[in-house]
Amino acid sequence: MLTGVRTTFRRSFSNLPSSTPGKGVFKQAEYNAILRCLHPDAQPSVEQKDEAFRLVHEKRLVLLSAKEETKPTTYPPLPTAEELLKRRK
């Protein structure tokens, strides 16, 4: 039974892209940095969140389906300090 589960598991993930055959998308340290931010008991710092976001964002072309259109994401401009202070009041 376990052999059948392994075979099914391998088949279901065999079509996933990788950056280089035989190598993973992330290095172990990069993977661990992402997991530290995603763990439900974790309270990651802003720096840790920034690092995890950067790692995933850099690998987006490998992680996303080639069939989907990958447009660069545009974000609205950040508010100025004055605008933020006005919102507080």
C-alpha positions in Angstrom: 0.0 0.0 0.0 2.8 2.4 0.9 4.4 1.9 -2.5 1.2 2.8 -4.3 1.0 6.0 -2.2 4.6 6.9 -3.1 4.0 6.3 -6.8 0.8 8.4 -6.7 2.7 11.2 -4.9 5.5 11.1 -7.4 3.1 11.3 -10.3 1.2 14.2 -8.9 4.3 16.3 -8.4 6.3 15.1 -11.4 4.9 17.9 -13.6 6.0 20.7 -11.3 8.7 22.9 -12.7 12.1 23.3 -11.1 14.9 25.7 -11.7 17.4 23.0 -12.6 16.6 19.3 -12.9 17.7 17.5 -9.7 18.0 20.7 -7.7 15.3 22.4 -5.7 13.9 25.9 -6.3 15.2 27.1 -2.9 18.3 26.5 -0.9 17.7 25.0 2.5 18.4 28.3 4.3 15.9 30.1 2.0 13.3 27.4 2.6 13.7 27.7 6.3 13.4 31.5 6.2 10.1 31.1 4.5 8.8 28.5 6.9 9.7 30.6 9.9 7.3 33.3 8.6 4.5 30.9 7.7 4.5 28.8 10.9 1.3 29.6 12.9 3.1 29.9 16.2 5.8 32.3 14.8 5.8 36.1 15.2 8.4 37.0 12.5 10.0 40.4 12.5 9.6 42.8 9.7 13.0 41.9 8.4 12.1 38.2 8.3 8.9 38.9 6.5 10.7 41.1 4.0 13.3 38.3 3.4 10.6 35.7 2.9 8.6 37.9 0.5 11.8 38.6 -1.5 12.7 34.9 -1.8 9.2 33.9 -3.0 9.0 36.9 -5.4 12.3 36.2 -7.0 11.2 32.6 -7.7 7.8 33.5 -9.0 8.6 32.6 -12.6 9.5 29.1 -11.5 6.7 28.7 -9.0 3.8 30.0 -11.3 2.2 28.2 -14.1 3.7 29.0 -17.5 0.1 29.1 -18.9 -0.8 32.1 -16.8 0.1 35.5 -17.9 2.7 37.0 -15.5 2.3 40.7 -15.6 4.5 42.8 -13.3 2.5 43.9 -10.3 2.0 47.6 -9.9 1.4 49.1 -6.5 -0.2 52.4 -5.6 2.3 55.1 -4.5 3.1 55.1 -0.8 1.5 57.9 1.3 3.7 60.7 2.6 4.3 61.2 6.3 1.9 64.1 6.2 -0.9 62.0 4.7 -0.3 59.3 7.3 -0.5 61.8 10.1 -3.8 63.2 8.7 -5.3 59.7 8.7 -4.4 59.3 12.5 -6.6 62.2 13.5 
